[in-house]
Amino acid sequence: MAFKYLVIVESPAKAKTIEKYLGRNYKVVASLGHIRDLPKSRMGVDFENDYQPDYITIRGKGPVIKDLKKHAKKAEKVFLAADPDREGEAIAWHLSFLLDLNNEEKNRVVFNEITKDAVKNALKNPRHLDEDLIDSQQARRVLDRIVGYQISPLLWKKVKRGLSAGRVQSVALKMICDREKEIKDFKPEEYWSLEANFLKKRSKFKANYYGLNGKKADLPNNEAVQAVLEKLDQSGEFDVKKVVRKERRRNPHPAFTTSSLQQEAAGKINFRTRKTMMVAQQLYEGISLGRGGAVGLITYMRTDSTRLSETAKAEANELIVSEFGEEYAAHKPKTQKNKSGAQDAHEAIRPTSASRKPEDIKQYLSKDQYKLYQLIWSRFIASQMKPAIYDTMRVDIEQNDVMFRANGSKVKFKGYQMVYSESKKEKDNMLPELEEGDSVKLDSLEPNQHFTQPPARYSEATLIKTLEENGVGRPSTYAPTLETIQRRYYVTLKNKRFEPTELGDIVNQIIGEFFPNIVDVNFTADMEKDLDAVEDGKKEWIEVIDQFYRPFKEEVTHAEKELEEVEIEDEPAGFDCEKCGSPMVIKMGRYGKFYACSNFPDCRNTKPIVKKLGVTCPKCKKGEVVERKSKKSRIFYGCEHYPDCDFTSWDKPIGRDCPKCDHYLVEKNTKKQSQVKCSNCDYEEAPQK
């Protein structure tokens, strides 16, 4: 079919959605991401010629480029509609070069949302390619190539092949290793609490020990607790000395940025960072809503801005008034300032239409798409609603100069919490009516011993939050960074928390000793600011690279001379090879540790290291059940005699049979509890919290 205009986007899904919005004069095709990049087999940066990159066509993209050139020759005009960010601008620039387009013409179109109006408006208002954006992306690409391709060969030579280093990933690894050291060095300290249960007529309420003579005091040990108890007449009355009533407001959070979406999706709907971005991409590119066809459901999902358009605010306000009432609409909500260093290139992540409620389109979405869309929609609507209002009450209770303090609160006006709540359950905790001068009776006293806890290991969400707070990396870098440090086996995820491996510790120590700037948080954050300055047209990209490279080159030279080869010694496995009788050892591989014959290369026998549960296989009754991992790193359970026995289970067998049907029982885990259930029938035991 003949066409006049060619529109090039990045993905086929996006192309399909956009083509439905445009008439027969338009053809929309996809470049399938980048089409040119630096070569993988060599540095690809000319250090003698102002760090000029040597781009080549990405392997396998020949047919795509051939088709694009064929379509471009037929078109009167070509529009470059790659994503509205640095990477998208670079893709458009490479396309312009390969298709030999006239850069004097305005052929770059951008839209923050894939809706009919947004796409048509963008095509009516094309612009020139943004050279500052292109230079910024090019600077980041060249800088990452220099760091990766000069440190990585050192690690290959001195430690083992397959290792890598990078600006953001090295800082992330250092944070995880530093936290692990804090945990190992942590020394717990004892402290006590003293909880009192008081009675006011028939109402019972709790209060906690506050201090002596009106001053706050700690209870460091049992002796301190006993000293307080000796001062009390537990059968006597306690006096209400002070009652403070206040009204407290809780403001809604702003609409999502990329990092806040990743953090909240991890906490609320249990999504890994990579999954969040993958599902968000699907929602952005377009979902078919029955006869209405495909439509982009959310705005662009790579952003560090909390800004919202006036149109979006007005639409949200209209929905809030109609759904909840005039009293819930903020009309002019408190403006949320962007964090320091935020680019503000795009709006916050929001639904493209506030009136498109999650429950109305649930039938067209997958389970994961619905969960994420509901999260984004409700957070956006909540951001335009009035604060929640609480009535709070604080009561100080005394006897013989010993003070207890009780706090209570009750929701007076739910406000934005009608649609979105930060915590899973907001419970009222109201105290009985008390006035100064009242007396209350003591029902019981509960002293409890505690010990301080070490800092928690980083989860994906808390690591992203820390990286963002320190200005390290940008929204688009977090997901691939976390994926890389796991793929290189520098860290592992245990119970959804990062732990460094022996290999990760070694790499972190080497980079920290020989390339201290690479893992210095402040240095990396300053580098991000310089790269942002390139994007804003305030600095030249070549100057930024040069300022970094000159001292870095000296560090590389020093490391090549001084860094000694690191030998990761094999551990004895404690049993012999069944093929040749030589001792088996534990080796460190690219994907973790494994058993191997010490007689290598004469004997190449290897075995995976599996965790045994101490449970007999329910199917063959001979082997033991072991823990395994799927291709997507999801844990499942199977017989150690696989493939002779093909028993598998996603749930953990516990070694007991169901009293109802004799099938094996399994342990099912949720965030808060584990529960024993039958693998076959409806039998279940009381959950264990």
C-alpha positions, 0 to 999 in steps of 0.5 A: 500500500502506498504511503507518503510518510515513514515513522520509525519507532523502537519496538514493534508493539509501539509501531502497531499502536501508533499505526492505528492512530495515523491515516493511510498516508503513514507507515510505522516501522520499528528499528528494534532498538539500537542499530549502531554501537561500539564494537564488542571485540575492541575498545572502539574509542580513538584516544588520539582523536578527541575520544571519537567513537568508532561505531559499527552496525550491530550484528544481526541488524543488516536485514532491519537496516535494509528494510528501513532504507527501502521504506525511506526511499519510498517516503516523502518524509521520514519521522524519527520517533524513538523514545523521548530520552538520551538513548532514544535521541542517539537511536534517532541520530544513528538512523539519520546517519544510516538513512542519509537524512537531511539534518537541516530538516525537522524530522525528530518527533517525541511524545511522552505518552502513546495516545492519539492526540499526543502522537498526532500533535508530535507529528505536527510539531517535529524538531531538529535532533538535539545535539546536546542530548546526543553528546550526553549519551555519547559521553556516557557510552564512551566513558562506560566503555573506557572504564569497562574495557580497561579494568575488565581485562585486568580482572580477567588476567589477575583473577578470572575470565568473564569479570567486568567493572563499570561506573555504577555497578562498582559503586553498587557492589561496594555498597553491598560489600560495605554493608556486609562488613557492617553486619559482620562487625556489628556488636549487639547491645542490650536494652530493655522496654517496660510496657504497662497495661492500664485500665480506665473503667473497662477500657484497657490501653497500653503505655510505655516507660518514658523516664524519671522526673519528667525526663526521658531515660533509657533502660540499658539492663535488668538492674535499671528495670528492677530499680524502676519497679521498686519505685512503683506501688503496682496496686496503687493508682497512677495519675494522668499528668498531661494530655495533649490533643492535636490534629495531624495531617499526612500528605500524599506522595507525588506521582511515581518517578522511575526509582520510586515506582521500582521501590513501591512495586517491590514492596506492594506487589512483590515485583523485581526491578527488571519485571517492573520495567518490563511490564511498565514498557508494555503499558506504555507501548500499548494494550489492546482494549477490545474494539477500541484497539491498542492504546498506551496506558501510561506515560513514559516510564523512565523519568526522575521528575514528579511534574504533572501537566495541567491537563492531567491534573484537571482530569484527575480533579474531575474524577476525584469530585465525581467519585469521592466528592468535592471535599476530597479534591485538592484542586491546587495540591502542594507542589512537590519539588524534584530531587536534586539532579533530576532532569525534569525532561518528562512528566512523572509516571501517570495513566494517560487517562485518569478516567480509565480506571483499573477495574474497567479495563482489568479484562484486557490486562494480564495479572501483572499488567493489572497490578502495576497499572492499578499501582500507578493509577492510584498513586497518581489520583492520590497525589491530587487529593487532600491530605489524610487528617488524624486526631492524635492524643498523647497522655503522660501517666505518673506515679512516684516520679516514674512516667509512662507515655501512651499515644493514640490516633484516629482517622478523622478524614481519610483524604487520599487514603481513599485510593492509596495507602503507604502501609498495608493497613491503617488501624485506629489506635484510640485511647479512652477519654482521659483528662489531666487529673484523672486516675488509672489503675495498673493491670499489668507490667511487661518488662522485655529484654532486647538487643540492637540489630545490625543494619539490614542487607540491601534489597533491590528497592533499598539499594535503588533508593540509596543509589538515587539518594547519593546521585549515583546512576540515573533511572534507566541504569538501575535495573541493568546494574542490579542484573549485571552484578548478579549475572557476574556472580558478584552478589546473590539474592538470599531472602530477597536481600543482596549478599556479596560472594567471595568473588564479589569481595575480591573484585571490590577490594581490587577496584577499591585499592587501585581505582578508588575514584570508580567506587567513590560515591561523591566522585561518581555523583559529580561525574553524573552532574558533569554528564548532565551538564553536557545534556544541558549544553553547559559543558563539552563532552570531550572535555568531561571525558578528558578530565576523567581519562588522564588520571584514570590512565595513570591508575590503569598503568599502576594497576598493571604493574602492581596488581598481583595475580589472585588465586581462588583456591579450590575447596575440598568437597569431602568425597571422591570422583565416581568416575576416576576416584580422584578427590572432588573439589569445589570450584568457583565458576561464572554462575557460582560454585560447583563440584569438579574433579581435581584430576582435570583436564584428564577427568572432566566430571562436574556436578552442581552443588545442591541443597538437600532438604532431608526429605525422601522423594515422595515419588520414587521413595529412594532419593532425597529432595533437593533445591534447584533453580529454574532458567529464570532463577526461580527456586523449585524442588526435585528428586536428586535422582533426576532424570531417572525420577522426574519429581518436581514441586514449586512448593517445599515438601516437608516430609510428612503425609496428608492425614486426609489423602496420604499425599505429601504436604508442602510449605507455602510461603507468603510475605508474612507467614508460612502455611502447611498444605496438602499437595493434592487436597484442601487440607491445610494446617494453621499458618505460622507467623 
